[in-house]
Amino acid sequence: MYNFEVEKPGTLAEATAAMAGEDAQALGGGQTLIPTLKQRLASPAKLVSLSGVAEMQGISKDGDALRIGGATTHGAVAADGNYPALSALAAQIGDPAVRNRGTIGGSLANNDPAACYPAAALGSGATIITTNREIAADDYFQGMFDTALDEGEIVTAVSFPIPQAANYQKFVQPASRFALVGVFLAKYADGIRVAVTGASNEGVFRWAEAEAALGDDFSASALDGLSVPADNMISDLHGPAAYRAHLVKVMTGRAVTAAG
């Protein structure tokens, strides 16, 4: 490691002010950032811990939407139950240590291409709320480890519209507990959303062809004849591109069956 400053603000206003400083990095649960620092892959001069900001914690239901504070842990989301598919997804993240420290805001800000929450946010048509604005999930995710966040902008909360039915299917990469391929499917009155994580070199994405087919026939058989191109799929020692492309269809079918 190396020398750096640590600030632990108690309010959102204090956190925003601390992030305005030069070379400051927000620290959620630290499940990604701390290992990154240890490997010298990042070297911010100051870490701003968000764990003490009460305004960024907690879960509340507002009509047909679930609002989750950015500093809320995976474990708290898993225990909530107001959005069962989302709680089930959170319960599959990492292990108990990760779930008790990692936060939803940290995961969405990092946007790991194999993380689970990006699929939930995109699949639900969620709104990411920051210190500056509100961003639709369709506009928020912009590629592998890339988001619409500006320098110093903090994810303070996420608002999830609760669907009529939903399910998350995760093909686990056993060593990391990340998704080799994960599919989050949600059915709303105005249509179906299918979001895929772990598969693409572009990060999380929506499978539009499946959404259209399932909108006409909400059954696994509606996917017959569909396929995901392998051209831009991730290929590594855990699975080649064609295998991941195949898994996208398999996991989507399972999600439809489980949700239906």
C-alpha positions in Angstrom: 0.0 0.0 0.0 1.0 3.7 0.0 0.2 6.8 2.0 -3.2 8.5 1.5 -5.7 10.5 3.4 -9.0 9.1 4.7 -12.1 11.2 5.4 -15.3 9.9 6.9 -18.0 12.4 6.5 -21.2 12.2 8.5 -23.5 13.9 6.0 -24.1 13.9 2.3 -23.1 17.6 2.2 -19.8 16.8 3.8 -19.2 13.9 1.5 -19.9 16.1 -1.6 -17.4 18.7 -0.3 -14.8 16.1 0.4 -15.1 14.6 -3.1 -14.6 18.1 -4.6 -11.0 17.9 -3.6 -8.3 16.9 -6.0 -7.7 13.2 -6.6 -10.4 12.0 -4.2 -12.0 8.5 -4.5 -15.3 7.5 -2.9 -15.1 4.4 -0.7 -18.3 2.3 -0.2 -17.7 -1.2 1.2 -14.2 -1.4 -0.3 -14.7 -4.9 -1.8 -13.2 -3.8 -5.1 -11.4 -0.7 -4.3 -9.2 -2.0 -1.4 -7.8 -5.0 -3.5 -7.2 -2.5 -6.4 -5.2 -0.3 -4.1 -3.2 -3.2 -2.8 -2.3 -4.1 -6.4 -1.3 -0.5 -7.1 -3.9 -0.4 -9.9 -5.2 2.9 -8.5 -3.5 5.5 -6.3 -5.9 8.2 -5.2 -4.6 10.8 -2.8 -7.7 10.7 -0.6 -10.4 8.1 0.2 -13.8 9.4 1.2 -15.6 6.7 3.2 -19.4 6.8 2.7 -20.3 4.3 5.4 -21.1 6.9 8.0 -23.6 8.9 5.8 -27.0 8.0 7.2 -28.8 9.7 4.3 -27.3 7.1 2.0 -28.5 4.1 4.0 -31.8 2.2 4.2 -34.6 0.8 2.0 -38.0 2.3 1.6 -41.0 1.5 -0.5 -42.7 4.4 -2.3 -45.8 3.2 -4.1 -44.7 0.8 -6.8 -41.0 1.6 -6.4 -38.3 0.6 -4.0 -35.7 3.2 -3.1 -32.4 1.8 -1.8 -29.7 4.1 -0.4 -26.3 3.9 -2.1 -24.5 2.9 1.1 -26.9 0.0 1.8 -25.2 -3.3 1.9 -26.0 -6.4 -0.2 -27.0 -8.2 3.0 -29.6 -5.6 3.8 -31.0 -5.8 0.3 -31.1 -9.6 0.5 -33.0 -9.4 3.8 -35.6 -6.8 2.6 -38.0 -8.9 0.5 -40.1 -6.0 -1.0 -38.7 -6.9 -4.5 -38.1 -10.7 -4.2 -36.0 -11.1 -7.4 -33.7 -8.3 -6.3 -33.3 -9.7 -2.8 -32.6 -13.1 -4.3 -29.9 -11.6 -6.5 -28.3 -9.8 -3.6 -28.2 -13.1 -1.6 -26.1 -14.6 -4.3 -23.4 -12.0 -4.3 -20.0 -13.2 -3.0 -20.0 -14.6 0.5 -21.3 -13.4 3.8 -18.3 -11.2 4.4 -18.7 -9.5 1.0 -22.5 -9.1 1.5 -22.1 -7.5 4.9 -19.6 -4.9 3.6 -20.2 -4.3 -0.1 -22.8 -1.7 -1.1 -25.2 -1.3 -4.0 -23.9 2.2 -4.8 -20.3 1.0 -4.9 -21.2 -1.9 -7.2 -23.1 0.3 -9.6 -20.4 3.0 -9.6 -17.7 0.4 -10.4 -19.8 -1.3 -13.0 -17.8 -4.5 -13.2 -18.8 -6.4 -16.4 -19.6 -9.5 -14.4 -21.4 -7.9 -11.4 -25.0 -8.7 -10.6 -26.5 -5.3 -9.7 -26.0 -3.8 -13.1 -28.2 -6.5 -14.6 -30.9 -5.8 -11.9 -30.8 -2.0 -12.5 -30.9 -2.3 -16.3 -33.4 -5.1 -16.2 -35.7 -3.2 -13.9 -35.4 0.2 -15.7 -34.1 1.6 -12.5 -33.2 5.2 -11.8 -29.7 5.9 -10.4 -29.9 9.0 -8.1 -26.7 10.9 -7.6 -25.5 14.1 -5.8 -26.1 16.0 -9.1 -29.1 14.4 -10.9 -31.2 11.3 -11.7 -30.0 9.0 -14.5 -32.1 6.3 -16.2 -30.3 2.9 -16.2 -30.5 2.8 -20.0 -28.3 5.9 -20.0 -26.1 5.1 -17.0 -24.2 2.0 -18.2 -21.7 3.0 -20.9 -19.3 0.1 -21.2 -17.0 -2.1 -19.2 -16.2 -0.3 -15.9 -17.7 2.9 -17.5 -20.7 4.9 -16.4 -22.3 8.2 -16.9 -21.0 9.5 -13.5 -18.9 12.6 -13.6 -15.8 13.2 -11.5 -16.7 13.5 -7.9 -20.4 12.4 -8.4 -21.7 10.0 -5.8 -24.5 7.4 -6.2 -26.8 8.3 -3.3 -29.7 6.0 -4.0 -31.3 3.7 -6.6 -35.0 3.6 -7.4 -36.4 0.3 -8.7 -39.9 0.1 -10.2 -41.3 -3.2 -8.8 -42.5 -5.4 -11.7 -45.3 -7.8 -12.0 -42.9 -10.7 -12.2 -39.1 -11.0 -12.2 -36.3 -13.5 -11.8 -32.5 -13.6 -11.9 -30.5 -16.5 -13.2 -26.8 -16.6 -12.4 -24.3 -19.1 -13.8 -21.7 -18.7 -11.2 -17.9 -18.6 -11.8 -17.0 -20.6 -8.7 -13.6 -19.0 -8.0 -14.9 -15.4 -7.8 -18.6 -15.9 -7.3 -19.2 -13.3 -10.1 -21.5 -14.2 -12.9 -20.0 -16.1 -15.8 -23.4 -15.2 -17.3 -26.3 -13.6 -15.4 -29.7 -12.7 -16.8 -32.2 -10.5 -15.0 -35.7 -10.6 -16.4 -38.6 -8.3 -15.4 -42.2 -8.1 -16.7 -44.0 -4.8 -16.5 -47.4 -3.7 -17.8 -45.7 -2.0 -20.7 -43.3 -4.7 -21.7 -40.5 -7.1 -20.8 -36.9 -6.2 -20.0 -34.0 -8.7 -20.2 -30.5 -7.6 -19.0 -27.4 -9.7 -19.3 -24.2 -9.4 -17.3 -20.9 -11.3 -17.4 -21.1 -12.1 -21.1 -20.2 -9.0 -23.2 -17.0 -7.1 -23.7 -19.2 -4.0 -23.6 -20.5 -4.8 -20.1 -24.1 -5.2 -19.1 -26.6 -5.1 -22.0 -30.3 -5.6 -22.9 -31.3 -8.4 -25.2 -33.8 -6.6 -27.3 -34.8 -9.6 -29.5 -35.7 -11.7 -26.5 -37.7 -8.8 -25.0 -39.8 -8.5 -28.2 -40.4 -12.2 -28.4 -41.4 -12.5 -24.8 -43.7 -9.5 -25.1 -45.8 -11.6 -27.5 -45.4 -14.9 -25.7 -44.1 -15.0 -22.1 -42.7 -18.5 -22.2 -39.3 -20.1 -22.7 -40.5 -21.5 -26.1 -40.7 -17.9 -27.4 -36.9 -17.9 -27.4 -36.8 -20.8 -30.0 -34.9 -19.7 -33.0 -33.2 -16.7 -31.3 -29.5 -16.5 -30.6 -27.0 -14.0 -29.3 -24.0 -13.3 -31.6 -20.8 -14.5 -30.1 -18.7 -11.8 -31.9 -18.4 -9.4 -28.9 -18.7 -11.9 -26.1 -16.0 -12.3 -23.5 -13.6 -15.2 -24.1 -11.3 -16.3 -21.3 -10.1 -19.4 -19.5 -13.5 -19.7 -17.8 -15.5 -20.0 -21.0 -15.1 -19.1 -24.7 -17.3 -16.5 -26.4 -19.6 -19.1 -28.1 -20.3 -20.7 -24.7 -21.2 -17.5 -23.1 -23.5 -16.6 -26.0 -25.2 -20.0 -25.6 -25.6 -19.5 -21.8 -27.4 -16.2 -22.4 -30.2 -18.0 -24.1 -30.2 -20.8 -21.6 -30.3 -18.5 -18.6 -33.0 -16.3 -20.1 -35.2 -19.4 -20.6 -34.7 -20.4 -17.0 -35.6 -16.9 -15.9 -38.8 -16.9 -17.9 -39.9 -20.2 -16.5 -39.0 -19.2 -12.9 -40.8 -15.9 -13.2 -43.8 -17.2 -15.0 
